[in-house]
Amino acid sequence: MLYRKLVIKKIDKIDEILSELQYRQIELLINIQKNQSSINNKLDKLQEFNEIDDMNNAVMFKKLQQIYEKI
């Protein structure tokens, strides 16, 4: 009888630990999803900035080319 109670107690402890691990995994997954979303937003802004920078460079190149042709 004592052995049975000990085994049940250990099983309960294992179940508690597994539940805690599952909870932490869910927390980690949620944090990963939030971070991924944030990173994607930053990458989108960076891509937009690069496109604007490319357009500015093209305009500047045309202006310099015009100046060069006039000289």
PDB file of N, CA, C and O in Angstrom:
ATOM      1  N   MET A   1       0.814  -1.192   0.000  1.00  0.00           N
ATOM      2  CA  MET A   1       0.000   0.000   0.000  1.00  0.00           C
ATOM      3  C   MET A   1       0.862   1.262   0.000  1.00  0.00           C
ATOM      4  O   MET A   1       0.586   2.201  -0.747  1.00  0.00           O
ATOM      5  N   LEU A   2       1.893   1.288   0.827  1.00  0.00           N
ATOM      6  CA  LEU A   2       2.801   2.414   0.899  1.00  0.00           C
ATOM      7  C   LEU A   2       3.518   2.604  -0.440  1.00  0.00           C
ATOM      8  O   LEU A   2       3.688   3.725  -0.919  1.00  0.00           O
ATOM      9  N   TYR A   3       3.930   1.484  -1.028  1.00  0.00           N
ATOM     10  CA  TYR A   3       4.606   1.532  -2.323  1.00  0.00           C
ATOM     11  C   TYR A   3       3.679   2.137  -3.376  1.00  0.00           C
ATOM     12  O   TYR A   3       4.121   2.943  -4.194  1.00  0.00           O
ATOM     13  N   ARG A   4       2.429   1.766  -3.365  1.00  0.00           N
ATOM     14  CA  ARG A   4       1.441   2.283  -4.323  1.00  0.00           C
ATOM     15  C   ARG A   4       1.282   3.801  -4.166  1.00  0.00           C
ATOM     16  O   ARG A   4       1.224   4.521  -5.162  1.00  0.00           O
ATOM     17  N   LYS A   5       1.210   4.283  -2.933  1.00  0.00           N
ATOM     18  CA  LYS A   5       1.082   5.722  -2.681  1.00  0.00           C
ATOM     19  C   LYS A   5       2.311   6.475  -3.173  1.00  0.00           C
ATOM     20  O   LYS A   5       2.210   7.571  -3.724  1.00  0.00           O
ATOM     21  N   LEU A   6       3.477   5.863  -2.963  1.00  0.00           N
ATOM     22  CA  LEU A   6       4.727   6.473  -3.410  1.00  0.00           C
ATOM     23  C   LEU A   6       4.756   6.579  -4.942  1.00  0.00           C
ATOM     24  O   LEU A   6       5.150   7.602  -5.501  1.00  0.00           O
ATOM     25  N   VAL A   7       4.341   5.521  -5.589  1.00  0.00           N
ATOM     26  CA  VAL A   7       4.310   5.516  -7.057  1.00  0.00           C
ATOM     27  C   VAL A   7       3.308   6.562  -7.571  1.00  0.00           C
ATOM     28  O   VAL A   7       3.603   7.288  -8.521  1.00  0.00           O
ATOM     29  N   ILE A   8       2.154   6.635  -6.958  1.00  0.00           N
ATOM     30  CA  ILE A   8       1.135   7.617  -7.365  1.00  0.00           C
ATOM     31  C   ILE A   8       1.665   9.040  -7.157  1.00  0.00           C
ATOM     32  O   ILE A   8       1.442   9.924  -7.985  1.00  0.00           O
ATOM     33  N   LYS A   9       2.358   9.243  -6.058  1.00  0.00           N
ATOM     34  CA  LYS A   9       2.924  10.563  -5.779  1.00  0.00           C
ATOM     35  C   LYS A   9       3.968  10.939  -6.834  1.00  0.00           C
ATOM     36  O   LYS A   9       4.005  12.079  -7.297  1.00  0.00           O
ATOM     37  N   LYS A  10       4.806   9.987  -7.206  1.00  0.00           N
ATOM     38  CA  LYS A  10       5.830  10.240  -8.223  1.00  0.00           C
ATOM     39  C   LYS A  10       5.191  10.495  -9.593  1.00  0.00           C
ATOM     40  O   LYS A  10       5.641  11.357 -10.348  1.00  0.00           O
ATOM     41  N   ILE A  11       4.161   9.750  -9.892  1.00  0.00           N
ATOM     42  CA  ILE A  11       3.452   9.951 -11.157  1.00  0.00           C
ATOM     43  C   ILE A  11       2.826  11.340 -11.186  1.00  0.00           C
ATOM     44  O   ILE A  11       2.875  12.017 -12.213  1.00  0.00           O
ATOM     45  N   ASP A  12       2.248  11.766 -10.090  1.00  0.00           N
ATOM     46  CA  ASP A  12       1.668  13.108  -9.998  1.00  0.00           C
ATOM     47  C   ASP A  12       2.743  14.177 -10.195  1.00  0.00           C
ATOM     48  O   ASP A  12       2.514  15.179 -10.872  1.00  0.00           O
ATOM     49  N   LYS A  13       3.902  13.958  -9.607  1.00  0.00           N
ATOM     50  CA  LYS A  13       5.003  14.914  -9.746  1.00  0.00           C
ATOM     51  C   LYS A  13       5.467  14.979 -11.208  1.00  0.00           C
ATOM     52  O   LYS A  13       5.703  16.065 -11.737  1.00  0.00           O
ATOM     53  N   ILE A  14       5.592  13.841 -11.844  1.00  0.00           N
ATOM     54  CA  ILE A  14       5.980  13.785 -13.257  1.00  0.00           C
ATOM     55  C   ILE A  14       4.943  14.499 -14.113  1.00  0.00           C
ATOM     56  O   ILE A  14       5.293  15.240 -15.033  1.00  0.00           O
ATOM     57  N   ASP A  15       3.681  14.278 -13.813  1.00  0.00           N
ATOM     58  CA  ASP A  15       2.605  14.943 -14.555  1.00  0.00           C
ATOM     59  C   ASP A  15       2.679  16.457 -14.378  1.00  0.00           C
ATOM     60  O   ASP A  15       2.472  17.210 -15.329  1.00  0.00           O
ATOM     61  N   GLU A  16       2.972  16.894 -13.164  1.00  0.00           N
ATOM     62  CA  GLU A  16       3.111  18.327 -12.882  1.00  0.00           C
ATOM     63  C   GLU A  16       4.271  18.931 -13.690  1.00  0.00           C
ATOM     64  O   GLU A  16       4.146  20.009 -14.271  1.00  0.00           O
ATOM     65  N   ILE A  17       5.380  18.223 -13.710  1.00  0.00           N
ATOM     66  CA  ILE A  17       6.553  18.697 -14.462  1.00  0.00           C
ATOM     67  C   ILE A  17       6.247  18.747 -15.955  1.00  0.00           C
ATOM     68  O   ILE A  17       6.618  19.707 -16.631  1.00  0.00           O
ATOM     69  N   LEU A  18       5.584  17.737 -16.465  1.00  0.00           N
ATOM     70  CA  LEU A  18       5.225  17.716 -17.881  1.00  0.00           C
ATOM     71  C   LEU A  18       4.269  18.859 -18.235  1.00  0.00           C
ATOM     72  O   LEU A  18       4.382  19.466 -19.299  1.00  0.00           O
ATOM     73  N   SER A  19       3.347  19.138 -17.348  1.00  0.00           N
ATOM     74  CA  SER A  19       2.417  20.249 -17.574  1.00  0.00           C
ATOM     75  C   SER A  19       3.169  21.581 -17.616  1.00  0.00           C
ATOM     76  O   SER A  19       2.882  22.436 -18.454  1.00  0.00           O
ATOM     77  N   GLU A  20       4.115  21.747 -16.722  1.00  0.00           N
ATOM     78  CA  GLU A  20       4.928  22.969 -16.697  1.00  0.00           C
ATOM     79  C   GLU A  20       5.751  23.088 -17.978  1.00  0.00           C
ATOM     80  O   GLU A  20       5.859  24.173 -18.550  1.00  0.00           O
ATOM     81  N   LEU A  21       6.320  21.998 -18.420  1.00  0.00           N
ATOM     82  CA  LEU A  21       7.089  22.010 -19.670  1.00  0.00           C
ATOM     83  C   LEU A  21       6.206  22.380 -20.859  1.00  0.00           C
ATOM     84  O   LEU A  21       6.607  23.162 -21.720  1.00  0.00           O
ATOM     85  N   GLN A  22       5.028  21.823 -20.896  1.00  0.00           N
ATOM     86  CA  GLN A  22       4.100  22.125 -21.984  1.00  0.00           C
ATOM     87  C   GLN A  22       3.728  23.613 -21.962  1.00  0.00           C
ATOM     88  O   GLN A  22       3.675  24.255 -23.011  1.00  0.00           O
ATOM     89  N   TYR A  23       3.474  24.156 -20.775  1.00  0.00           N
ATOM     90  CA  TYR A  23       3.147  25.569 -20.639  1.00  0.00           C
ATOM     91  C   TYR A  23       4.297  26.437 -21.138  1.00  0.00           C
ATOM     92  O   TYR A  23       4.069  27.414 -21.850  1.00  0.00           O
ATOM     93  N   ARG A  24       5.523  26.094 -20.773  1.00  0.00           N
ATOM     94  CA  ARG A  24       6.690  26.866 -21.215  1.00  0.00           C
ATOM     95  C   ARG A  24       6.891  26.762 -22.725  1.00  0.00           C
ATOM     96  O   ARG A  24       7.279  27.738 -23.367  1.00  0.00           O
ATOM     97  N   GLN A  25       6.631  25.599 -23.288  1.00  0.00           N
ATOM     98  CA  GLN A  25       6.739  25.449 -24.739  1.00  0.00           C
ATOM     99  C   GLN A  25       5.726  26.345 -25.452  1.00  0.00           C
ATOM    100  O   GLN A  25       6.039  26.967 -26.467  1.00  0.00           O
ATOM    101  N   ILE A  26       4.529  26.400 -24.916  1.00  0.00           N
ATOM    102  CA  ILE A  26       3.502  27.262 -25.506  1.00  0.00           C
ATOM    103  C   ILE A  26       3.924  28.725 -25.408  1.00  0.00           C
ATOM    104  O   ILE A  26       3.763  29.480 -26.366  1.00  0.00           O
ATOM    105  N   GLU A  27       4.463  29.131 -24.257  1.00  0.00           N
ATOM    106  CA  GLU A  27       4.962  30.502 -24.095  1.00  0.00           C
ATOM    107  C   GLU A  27       6.060  30.807 -25.106  1.00  0.00           C
ATOM    108  O   GLU A  27       6.067  31.868 -25.730  1.00  0.00           O
ATOM    109  N   LEU A  28       6.988  29.863 -25.261  1.00  0.00           N
ATOM    110  CA  LEU A  28       8.075  30.052 -26.230  1.00  0.00           C
ATOM    111  C   LEU A  28       7.543  30.180 -27.650  1.00  0.00           C
ATOM    112  O   LEU A  28       8.012  31.020 -28.418  1.00  0.00           O
ATOM    113  N   LEU A  29       6.575  29.358 -27.998  1.00  0.00           N
ATOM    114  CA  LEU A  29       5.989  29.414 -29.334  1.00  0.00           C
ATOM    115  C   LEU A  29       5.326  30.761 -29.581  1.00  0.00           C
ATOM    116  O   LEU A  29       5.466  31.338 -30.660  1.00  0.00           O
ATOM    117  N   ILE A  30       4.607  31.259 -28.586  1.00  0.00           N
ATOM    118  CA  ILE A  30       3.952  32.562 -28.710  1.00  0.00           C
ATOM    119  C   ILE A  30       5.004  33.666 -28.888  1.00  0.00           C
ATOM    120  O   ILE A  30       4.843  34.547 -29.732  1.00  0.00           O
ATOM    121  N   ASN A  31       6.069  33.617 -28.099  1.00  0.00           N
ATOM    122  CA  ASN A  31       7.137  34.613 -28.221  1.00  0.00           C
ATOM    123  C   ASN A  31       7.824  34.534 -29.582  1.00  0.00           C
ATOM    124  O   ASN A  31       8.145  35.561 -30.180  1.00  0.00           O
ATOM    125  N   ILE A  32       8.045  33.334 -30.064  1.00  0.00           N
ATOM    126  CA  ILE A  32       8.664  33.156 -31.382  1.00  0.00           C
ATOM    127  C   ILE A  32       7.764  33.754 -32.461  1.00  0.00           C
ATOM    128  O   ILE A  32       8.253  34.426 -33.370  1.00  0.00           O
ATOM    129  N   GLN A  33       6.463  33.519 -32.372  1.00  0.00           N
ATOM    130  CA  GLN A  33       5.538  34.064 -33.363  1.00  0.00           C
ATOM    131  C   GLN A  33       5.524  35.594 -33.325  1.00  0.00           C
ATOM    132  O   GLN A  33       5.489  36.243 -34.370  1.00  0.00           O
ATOM    133  N   LYS A  34       5.551  36.167 -32.113  1.00  0.00           N
ATOM    134  CA  LYS A  34       5.590  37.630 -31.987  1.00  0.00           C
ATOM    135  C   LYS A  34       6.881  38.176 -32.590  1.00  0.00           C
ATOM    136  O   LYS A  34       6.863  39.154 -33.337  1.00  0.00           O
ATOM    137  N   ASN A  35       8.000  37.537 -32.260  1.00  0.00           N
ATOM    138  CA  ASN A  35       9.288  37.986 -32.789  1.00  0.00           C
ATOM    139  C   ASN A  35       9.341  37.855 -34.307  1.00  0.00           C
ATOM    140  O   ASN A  35       9.870  38.728 -34.995  1.00  0.00           O
ATOM    141  N   GLN A  36       8.798  36.775 -34.817  1.00  0.00           N
ATOM    142  CA  GLN A  36       8.786  36.569 -36.266  1.00  0.00           C
ATOM    143  C   GLN A  36       7.971  37.661 -36.947  1.00  0.00           C
ATOM    144  O   GLN A  36       8.366  38.177 -37.993  1.00  0.00           O
ATOM    145  N   SER A  37       6.852  38.007 -36.362  1.00  0.00           N
ATOM    146  CA  SER A  37       6.021  39.069 -36.916  1.00  0.00           C
ATOM    147  C   SER A  37       6.768  40.396 -36.902  1.00  0.00           C
ATOM    148  O   SER A  37       6.740  41.142 -37.881  1.00  0.00           O
ATOM    149  N   SER A  38       7.429  40.684 -35.800  1.00  0.00           N
ATOM    150  CA  SER A  38       8.197  41.920 -35.682  1.00  0.00           C
ATOM    151  C   SER A  38       9.339  41.956 -36.694  1.00  0.00           C
ATOM    152  O   SER A  38       9.578  42.981 -37.332  1.00  0.00           O
ATOM    153  N   ILE A  39      10.026  40.857 -36.834  1.00  0.00           N
ATOM    154  CA  ILE A  39      11.133  40.775 -37.793  1.00  0.00           C
ATOM    155  C   ILE A  39      10.616  40.956 -39.215  1.00  0.00           C
ATOM    156  O   ILE A  39      11.237  41.656 -40.015  1.00  0.00           O
ATOM    157  N   ASN A  40       9.491  40.335 -39.533  1.00  0.00           N
ATOM    158  CA  ASN A  40       8.916  40.486 -40.872  1.00  0.00           C
ATOM    159  C   ASN A  40       8.553  41.938 -41.152  1.00  0.00           C
ATOM    160  O   ASN A  40       8.785  42.431 -42.257  1.00  0.00           O
ATOM    161  N   ASN A  41       7.986  42.631 -40.163  1.00  0.00           N
ATOM    162  CA  ASN A  41       7.654  44.046 -40.335  1.00  0.00           C
ATOM    163  C   ASN A  41       8.910  44.877 -40.576  1.00  0.00           C
ATOM    164  O   ASN A  41       8.924  45.755 -41.440  1.00  0.00           O
ATOM    165  N   LYS A  42       9.955  44.601 -39.817  1.00  0.00           N
ATOM    166  CA  LYS A  42      11.213  45.332 -39.990  1.00  0.00           C
ATOM    167  C   LYS A  42      11.827  45.051 -41.357  1.00  0.00           C
ATOM    168  O   LYS A  42      12.359  45.957 -41.997  1.00  0.00           O
ATOM    169  N   LEU A  43      11.757  43.810 -41.801  1.00  0.00           N
ATOM    170  CA  LEU A  43      12.281  43.469 -43.131  1.00  0.00           C
ATOM    171  C   LEU A  43      11.495  44.177 -44.232  1.00  0.00           C
ATOM    172  O   LEU A  43      12.076  44.638 -45.215  1.00  0.00           O
ATOM    173  N   ASP A  44      10.178  44.263 -44.069  1.00  0.00           N
ATOM    174  CA  ASP A  44       9.353  44.980 -45.044  1.00  0.00           C
ATOM    175  C   ASP A  44       9.749  46.450 -45.108  1.00  0.00           C
ATOM    176  O   ASP A  44       9.859  47.017 -46.195  1.00  0.00           O
ATOM    177  N   LYS A  45       9.964  47.072 -43.947  1.00  0.00           N
ATOM    178  CA  LYS A  45      10.368  48.477 -43.916  1.00  0.00           C
ATOM    179  C   LYS A  45      11.750  48.658 -44.536  1.00  0.00           C
ATOM    180  O   LYS A  45      11.988  49.630 -45.252  1.00  0.00           O
ATOM    181  N   LEU A  46      12.652  47.732 -44.265  1.00  0.00           N
ATOM    182  CA  LEU A  46      13.988  47.800 -44.831  1.00  0.00           C
ATOM    183  C   LEU A  46      13.946  47.665 -46.347  1.00  0.00           C
ATOM    184  O   LEU A  46      14.655  48.376 -47.059  1.00  0.00           O
ATOM    185  N   GLN A  47      13.120  46.759 -46.835  1.00  0.00           N
ATOM    186  CA  GLN A  47      12.975  46.579 -48.279  1.00  0.00           C
ATOM    187  C   GLN A  47      12.403  47.854 -48.909  1.00  0.00           C
ATOM    188  O   GLN A  47      12.848  48.279 -49.975  1.00  0.00           O
ATOM    189  N   GLU A  48      11.423  48.454 -48.247  1.00  0.00           N
ATOM    190  CA  GLU A  48      10.841  49.699 -48.744  1.00  0.00           C
ATOM    191  C   GLU A  48      11.896  50.810 -48.762  1.00  0.00           C
ATOM    192  O   GLU A  48      11.978  51.577 -49.721  1.00  0.00           O
ATOM    193  N   PHE A  49      12.696  50.892 -47.707  1.00  0.00           N
ATOM    194  CA  PHE A  49      13.763  51.882 -47.655  1.00  0.00           C
ATOM    195  C   PHE A  49      14.761  51.667 -48.794  1.00  0.00           C
ATOM    196  O   PHE A  49      15.192  52.626 -49.435  1.00  0.00           O
ATOM    197  N   ASN A  50      15.123  50.422 -49.041  1.00  0.00           N
ATOM    198  CA  ASN A  50      16.066  50.115 -50.116  1.00  0.00           C
ATOM    199  C   ASN A  50      15.501  50.491 -51.479  1.00  0.00           C
ATOM    200  O   ASN A  50      16.233  50.976 -52.342  1.00  0.00           O
ATOM    201  N   GLU A  51      14.216  50.271 -51.677  1.00  0.00           N
ATOM    202  CA  GLU A  51      13.586  50.646 -52.946  1.00  0.00           C
ATOM    203  C   GLU A  51      13.611  52.168 -53.122  1.00  0.00           C
ATOM    204  O   GLU A  51      13.891  52.666 -54.212  1.00  0.00           O
ATOM    205  N   ILE A  52      13.318  52.900 -52.047  1.00  0.00           N
ATOM    206  CA  ILE A  52      13.358  54.369 -52.101  1.00  0.00           C
ATOM    207  C   ILE A  52      14.792  54.829 -52.360  1.00  0.00           C
ATOM    208  O   ILE A  52      15.017  55.741 -53.155  1.00  0.00           O
ATOM    209  N   ASP A  53      15.749  54.210 -51.698  1.00  0.00           N
ATOM    210  CA  ASP A  53      17.155  54.558 -51.887  1.00  0.00           C
ATOM    211  C   ASP A  53      17.583  54.298 -53.336  1.00  0.00           C
ATOM    212  O   ASP A  53      18.305  55.103 -53.923  1.00  0.00           O
ATOM    213  N   ASP A  54      17.146  53.191 -53.903  1.00  0.00           N
ATOM    214  CA  ASP A  54      17.457  52.888 -55.304  1.00  0.00           C
ATOM    215  C   ASP A  54      16.880  53.951 -56.232  1.00  0.00           C
ATOM    216  O   ASP A  54      17.538  54.367 -57.186  1.00  0.00           O
ATOM    217  N   MET A  55      15.647  54.395 -55.956  1.00  0.00           N
ATOM    218  CA  MET A  55      15.030  55.438 -56.785  1.00  0.00           C
ATOM    219  C   MET A  55      15.810  56.749 -56.655  1.00  0.00           C
ATOM    220  O   MET A  55      16.050  57.434 -57.649  1.00  0.00           O
ATOM    221  N   ASN A  56      16.201  57.093 -55.435  1.00  0.00           N
ATOM    222  CA  ASN A  56      16.993  58.307 -55.223  1.00  0.00           C
ATOM    223  C   ASN A  56      18.325  58.227 -55.965  1.00  0.00           C
ATOM    224  O   ASN A  56      18.762  59.196 -56.586  1.00  0.00           O
ATOM    225  N   ASN A  57      18.957  57.072 -55.894  1.00  0.00           N
ATOM    226  CA  ASN A  57      20.225  56.886 -56.598  1.00  0.00           C
ATOM    227  C   ASN A  57      20.047  57.016 -58.108  1.00  0.00           C
ATOM    228  O   ASN A  57      20.899  57.592 -58.784  1.00  0.00           O
ATOM    229  N   ALA A  58      18.954  56.489 -58.638  1.00  0.00           N
ATOM    230  CA  ALA A  58      18.697  56.584 -60.076  1.00  0.00           C
ATOM    231  C   ALA A  58      18.493  58.040 -60.485  1.00  0.00           C
ATOM    232  O   ALA A  58      19.010  58.476 -61.514  1.00  0.00           O
ATOM    233  N   VAL A  59      17.740  58.792 -59.681  1.00  0.00           N
ATOM    234  CA  VAL A  59      17.509  60.212 -59.979  1.00  0.00           C
ATOM    235  C   VAL A  59      18.831  60.978 -59.913  1.00  0.00           C
ATOM    236  O   VAL A  59      19.127  61.793 -60.787  1.00  0.00           O
ATOM    237  N   MET A  60      19.619  60.712 -58.876  1.00  0.00           N
ATOM    238  CA  MET A  60      20.902  61.391 -58.725  1.00  0.00           C
ATOM    239  C   MET A  60      21.828  61.054 -59.890  1.00  0.00           C
ATOM    240  O   MET A  60      22.530  61.926 -60.401  1.00  0.00           O
ATOM    241  N   PHE A  61      21.827  59.790 -60.308  1.00  0.00           N
ATOM    242  CA  PHE A  61      22.670  59.382 -61.431  1.00  0.00           C
ATOM    243  C   PHE A  61      22.269  60.124 -62.706  1.00  0.00           C
ATOM    244  O   PHE A  61      23.132  60.569 -63.462  1.00  0.00           O
ATOM    245  N   LYS A  62      20.953  60.258 -62.947  1.00  0.00           N
ATOM    246  CA  LYS A  62      20.485  60.982 -64.135  1.00  0.00           C
ATOM    247  C   LYS A  62      20.905  62.447 -64.074  1.00  0.00           C
ATOM    248  O   LYS A  62      21.322  63.015 -65.083  1.00  0.00           O
ATOM    249  N   LYS A  63      20.796  63.061 -62.895  1.00  0.00           N
ATOM    250  CA  LYS A  63      21.193  64.461 -62.747  1.00  0.00           C
ATOM    251  C   LYS A  63      22.686  64.628 -62.979  1.00  0.00           C
ATOM    252  O   LYS A  63      23.114  65.563 -63.657  1.00  0.00           O
ATOM    253  N   LEU A  64      23.474  63.728 -62.420  1.00  0.00           N
ATOM    254  CA  LEU A  64      24.918  63.793 -62.634  1.00  0.00           C
ATOM    255  C   LEU A  64      25.268  63.572 -64.102  1.00  0.00           C
ATOM    256  O   LEU A  64      26.175  64.206 -64.640  1.00  0.00           O
ATOM    257  N   GLN A  65      24.545  62.675 -64.730  1.00  0.00           N
ATOM    258  CA  GLN A  65      24.770  62.405 -66.152  1.00  0.00           C
ATOM    259  C   GLN A  65      24.456  63.649 -66.985  1.00  0.00           C
ATOM    260  O   GLN A  65      25.186  63.971 -67.923  1.00  0.00           O
ATOM    261  N   GLN A  66      23.385  64.337 -66.648  1.00  0.00           N
ATOM    262  CA  GLN A  66      23.011  65.564 -67.354  1.00  0.00           C
ATOM    263  C   GLN A  66      24.081  66.646 -67.145  1.00  0.00           C
ATOM    264  O   GLN A  66      24.454  67.350 -68.083  1.00  0.00           O
ATOM    265  N   ILE A  67      24.565  66.767 -65.912  1.00  0.00           N
ATOM    266  CA  ILE A  67      25.620  67.741 -65.623  1.00  0.00           C
ATOM    267  C   ILE A  67      26.874  67.405 -66.420  1.00  0.00           C
ATOM    268  O   ILE A  67      27.513  68.288 -66.992  1.00  0.00           O
ATOM    269  N   TYR A  68      27.217  66.134 -66.452  1.00  0.00           N
ATOM    270  CA  TYR A  68      28.404  65.686 -67.185  1.00  0.00           C
ATOM    271  C   TYR A  68      28.278  65.992 -68.671  1.00  0.00           C
ATOM    272  O   TYR A  68      29.235  66.426 -69.312  1.00  0.00           O
ATOM    273  N   GLU A  69      27.081  65.759 -69.210  1.00  0.00           N
ATOM    274  CA  GLU A  69      26.850  66.032 -70.640  1.00  0.00           C
ATOM    275  C   GLU A  69      26.945  67.521 -70.945  1.00  0.00           C
ATOM    276  O   GLU A  69      27.413  67.898 -72.020  1.00  0.00           O
ATOM    277  N   LYS A  70      26.514  68.370 -70.025  1.00  0.00           N
ATOM    278  CA  LYS A  70      26.580  69.818 -70.228  1.00  0.00           C
ATOM    279  C   LYS A  70      28.011  70.311 -70.156  1.00  0.00           C
ATOM    280  O   LYS A  70      28.378  71.287 -70.809  1.00  0.00           O
ATOM    281  N   ILE A  71      28.811  69.634 -69.363  1.00  0.00           N
ATOM    282  CA  ILE A  71      30.215  70.044 -69.238  1.00  0.00           C
ATOM    283  C   ILE A  71      30.920  69.593 -70.486  1.00  0.00           C
ATOM    284  O   ILE A  71      32.121  69.818 -70.632  1.00  0.00           O
TER     285      ILE A  71
END
